Amino acid sequence: MIYLDNHATTACDPRVVAAMLPYFSTNYGNPGSPHALGQQAAEAVARAREQVAALLKAEAAEIVFTSGATEANNLAIIGAALQHESAGGTRRRIVTSVIEHKSVLEPCEYLATRGWEVIRLPVDSHGFVQWDHAERLIDESTLLVTLQAANSEIGTIQDIRSMAKLAHRHGALLHCDAAQAVGKISMNIFDWPVDLLSLSAHKFYGPKGVGALYIRGGGEDQALTPLMRGGSQEYGLRPGTVPVPLIVGMGVAAEVAGNELTIEQQRIWLLRDRLEKEILKAIPTATVNGDLKHRLPHNSSITFRGVEAEALMANLSTVALSTGAACESGSLDPSRVLLAIGRTHDDAFCTVRMGLGRFTTVEEAQRASKEIIDAVQFLRTLLA
């Protein structure tokens, strides 16, 4: 199978698997235990925390491990709001965008049921937040602005630095869902002066089931109210036995991503561009969605007008791709991201998303482009 769905998840890097294995069977201690096995586990978690922090150019104390970006997003958004309420704060506005992941939009909607004002900023035809709306709607009543680093469907990379400056100018916090961006593009908390940032290991060749929330200043500052109770782990923000093997895997994945980012980014970028060029040459009516300059290097969202995406995927025997975000896969509705950037319902239903990755070869990309071209041309012949 030629795997082109690296937005949904990535294969666990063999180096990550090798690092994790001893912590399942040999070094299996609980890091909260005082004996030698427990302390070995605690040291492994501390090392992984440093590795994840290094990827963001952050401090180890600023990393709180979670089960993934979904939990990190919930902790950041709801935790900040509850903490503000408990402190007697008067800000009641949350600002986000219309193309955020469901794990951002649904916590925002939950807060709306508690009386918070939630504003979704519109985006332009490339997927960028419309700046005039942001400048008008982010004000002194805003507690939190939550904006994704890059979109999981069209790959557009937002201007997080400018949004952070705008939020801070009005005394608001800036949370960034960076699940799709971490390990794929160069980023750090100095260039992106965010207050909170979510990431997930399985998006950058680590294991599923573990992620992290970066908290500027550290988890001990109690800037967030925990969503769960029952333990003091992770500065009291995420109670429960620490999943040592998964955290070790995330640490190694972060270290590998940091060491190989520049070379990997360039290789995948060129491979993606070649794949698109071949497809567009054979099918000139196809169109690429998103911003062609400021998008994730592995991302390609292509609309094949007149060919439904589901039919196209059914006619691909060896290529695995998708129509959009995995969390939306059960929906019969057209992509809300594509509709938000001005695509029609028909075009949205004729769009596929391809995500190349670390293990995608030149030969695989060539085979994939041929199979996609053949399938589109075959389906168009049937409809002629």
TAVENMO-V300197 format. One record per backbone hydrogen bond with DSSP energy under -1.0 kcal/mol. NH is the residue of the N-H (numbers start at 1). CO is the residue of the C=O. If there is no record, write none. Layout:
nh = <NH | NH>
co = <CO | CO>
This chain:
nh = <2 | 4 | 6 | 9 | 10 | 13 | 16 | 17 | 18 | 19 | 20 | 21 | 23 | 24 | 26 | 27 | 28 | 33 | 39 | 40 | 41 | 42 | 43 | 44 | 45 | 46 | 47 | 48 | 49 | 50 | 51 | 52 | 53 | 54 | 55 | 58 | 62 | 63 | 64 | 66 | 72 | 73 | 74 | 75 | 76 | 77 | 78 | 80 | 81 | 82 | 83 | 84 | 85 | 86 | 87 | 88 | 89 | 92 | 93 | 94 | 95 | 96 | 98 | 100 | 104 | 105 | 106 | 108 | 109 | 110 | 111 | 112 | 113 | 114 | 115 | 116 | 117 | 119 | 121 | 124 | 127 | 130 | 134 | 135 | 136 | 137 | 138 | 142 | 143 | 144 | 145 | 146 | 147 | 149 | 151 | 155 | 157 | 158 | 160 | 163 | 164 | 165 | 166 | 167 | 168 | 169 | 171 | 172 | 173 | 175 | 176 | 178 | 178 | 182 | 184 | 185 | 189 | 192 | 194 | 195 | 196 | 197 | 198 | 199 | 201 | 203 | 204 | 206 | 211 | 212 | 213 | 214 | 215 | 216 | 218 | 219 | 221 | 222 | 225 | 236 | 237 | 238 | 244 | 247 | 248 | 249 | 250 | 251 | 252 | 253 | 254 | 255 | 256 | 257 | 258 | 259 | 260 | 264 | 265 | 266 | 267 | 268 | 269 | 270 | 271 | 272 | 273 | 274 | 275 | 276 | 277 | 278 | 279 | 280 | 281 | 282 | 283 | 286 | 287 | 289 | 296 | 299 | 300 | 302 | 303 | 304 | 307 | 309 | 312 | 313 | 314 | 316 | 320 | 322 | 328 | 329 | 331 | 339 | 340 | 341 | 342 | 343 | 348 | 349 | 350 | 351 | 352 | 353 | 354 | 355 | 356 | 360 | 365 | 366 | 367 | 368 | 369 | 370 | 371 | 372 | 373 | 374 | 375 | 376 | 377 | 378 | 379 | 380 | 381 | 382 | 383>
co = <318 | 320 | 355 | 5 | 202 | 205 | 13 | 13 | 14 | 15 | 16 | 17 | 20 | 21 | 22 | 22 | 26 | 30 | 35 | 36 | 37 | 38 | 39 | 40 | 41 | 42 | 43 | 44 | 45 | 46 | 47 | 48 | 49 | 50 | 51 | 53 | 59 | 60 | 213 | 211 | 68 | 69 | 70 | 71 | 72 | 73 | 74 | 76 | 77 | 78 | 79 | 80 | 81 | 82 | 83 | 85 | 84 | 141 | 141 | 117 | 144 | 119 | 121 | 97 | 101 | 101 | 102 | 104 | 105 | 106 | 107 | 108 | 109 | 111 | 112 | 111 | 92 | 94 | 96 | 128 | 124 | 122 | 130 | 131 | 132 | 133 | 134 | 139 | 93 | 93 | 173 | 95 | 175 | 177 | 156 | 151 | 294 | 149 | 158 | 159 | 160 | 161 | 162 | 163 | 164 | 165 | 168 | 167 | 143 | 145 | 196 | 176 | 198 | 178 | 181 | 181 | 56 | 188 | 192 | 174 | 174 | 214 | 176 | 212 | 210 | 200 | 201 | 201 | 66 | 199 | 64 | 197 | 62 | 195 | 215 | 61 | 218 | 219 | 79 | 233 | 234 | 233 | 242 | 243 | 244 | 245 | 246 | 247 | 248 | 249 | 250 | 251 | 252 | 253 | 254 | 255 | 256 | 260 | 261 | 262 | 263 | 264 | 265 | 266 | 267 | 268 | 269 | 270 | 271 | 272 | 273 | 274 | 275 | 276 | 277 | 278 | 279 | 283 | 303 | 301 | 155 | 296 | 354 | 352 | 287 | 350 | 304 | 349 | 308 | 309 | 310 | 313 | 2 | 353 | 325 | 326 | 328 | 335 | 336 | 337 | 339 | 338 | 344 | 345 | 347 | 348 | 302 | 322 | 300 | 4 | 298 | 357 | 361 | 362 | 363 | 364 | 365 | 366 | 367 | 368 | 369 | 370 | 371 | 372 | 373 | 374 | 375 | 376 | 377 | 378 | 379>
